[in-house]
Amino acid sequence: MDTHELVEQYFALAVDDDPERYLAQFRDDAVVVDDGQERHDLRAWRRDVPAVTYGVEAVRPRENGADADVLLAGDFPGSPVRLDFGFGFDADGRIARLTIAPAR
C-alpha cells in the first residue's frame, strides 16, 4: 500500500466499531502525540476519543509517512475543527507515530 492508501485506511478504521481492527494498524510500540500530549497506551487513548467524523481534505506523502489536513466534527466544544495529522509508518506500513495538532 502507498502512504495515501494507508492514510485512507486509518480514517476508515477510525470510525469502525471494532477497536481491535483500528489498533492493529499501529506498531506495538507506537506513540500518539495528541494536542501535545504523548500517549503510549493507545487503547486508553482511543477510549478517550469522542465519536467524531473525519473529512480528509488533503494528503501529502513524505518520506516514511504522510501529512493529512482533516476537518473533524463531533459533539464537543468548538466543533468542527481543522487538524493536522502526521503519520510515521514503518517498513510494513504500520503506524509507528501519529501526531495530531491544530492546523497551522
Sequence and secondary structure as in RCSB ss.txt:
>XXXX:A:sequence
MDTHELVEQYFALAVDDDPERYLAQFRDDAVVVDDGQERHDLRAWRRDVPAVTYGVEAVRPRENGADADVLLAGD
FPGSPVRLDFGFGFDADGRIARLTIAPAR
>XXXX:A:secstr
  HHHHHHHHHHHHT S HHHHHTTEEEEEEEEETTEEES HHHHHHHS  EEEEEEEEEEETTEEEEEEEEEES
STT SEEEEEEEEE TTS EEEEEEEE  
